[in-house]
Amino acid sequence: MRPKKVMSISISATRSIEIFFSYAHKDEELKNELVKHLSILKRQGVITAWHDREITAGTEWAGEIDTHLNAARVILLLISSDFLASDYCYDIELVQAMKRHATGEACVIPIILREVDWKGAVFGKLQALPKNADPVASWVNRDQAFADVARGIRKAVEELKQQPTPQAISQFSSSFIEIEQELNANDLEILTELLIRSGRAEYSARKALCIKAGIEPNQLGFLRQSTDTDFSLELINYLHSIDDKQALCKICKELEVVFKRGRYAADLENIKSKLNF
C-alpha cells in the first residue's frame, strides 16, 4: 500500500481562491451571467475569478491561459455542445484540469449550461452543478439556476479553505512523499497496441474488460460504435487523463495473461512499476 502524501498546515484561510473558467466562446453570455452571480464572493474577498477575456492586448494568450489554469484552485468547466466540440477546451484545458484534480492541486466542477449528452466524458464522475445536473438553460428561472451554482461553488471554496494548499509542503515532511514516475507517450502507445493485439478490445470483450478494470461500462460513450483501435486509444487516454492508475494496472494484468513472456511482458512490467502497483 503506497504511503500518503504529507502536507504542511494551510496558509491563512482569508486568502482568496482563484477560480478559472473553461468555456466555449459561444457560451460567453451564460458565462457572464455566472460571473455576476459570483460577484458577492469576489466582493467578500473569498475568490478571484479569471477567464480568457481578462487577457490584455499584446499578451501571449496561450501562455496566459496556462499560467492561470495551473494556478487556480477551482476550475469550472462550462459544459455545452460547443464546449465538447472545442478541441482547445476538451483536449487541452480539460485534460490539464483533470490531471490537477487527480493530484489534489485543484477542484474541478462541471457546470452544465446547455443540454448535451456528456455521459462517458472524462469529467463524468465528478459532481456537477446545478442541482441534479439539470442544465441551466432548461430552468424556467435562470437566476435560480445560477444561484444554485453559486451556492455550490461557495461550499466547495469553503471546504478548500480548510485544506492545506498543495504548494505548502514542508521540508520536514518532504522525505515521506513518494515520487512516482509518470507514464510517457511511448508507454501509452505500448498499452494501446497490446490492448488491440490481445483481443480484449474486440466488441464482445470490451464490457468484461471494463468491469475487470473497475470501470462502469455505461459511463463510457466510446464503448460502442468504435473500432478496436479507436476504443483502445480512447480507453487508455481516458484512464491516463483522470490518473486512474489502479484501472491501468488492472488492464496491464489482463494483458499479462496474453503476453506472458518476451519483450511485451517486460514492457508491461515496466509500466506497472511506474504505476507503483
Secondary structure, 3 states (H helix, E strand, C coil): CCCCCCCCCCCCCCCCEEEEEECCHHHHHHHHHHHHHCHHHHHCCCEEEECHHHCCCCCCHHHHHHHHHHHCCEEEEEECHHHHHCHHHHHHHHHHHHHHHHCCCCEEEEEECCCCCCCCCCCCCCCCECHHHCCHHHCCCHHHHHHHHHHHHHHHHHHHHCCCCCCCCCHHHHCCCCCCCCCCHHHHHHHHHHHHHHCCCCHHHHHHHHHHCCCCHHHCHHHCCCCHHHHHHHHHHHHHHCCCHHHHHHHHHHHHHHCCCCHHHHHHHHHHHHHCC
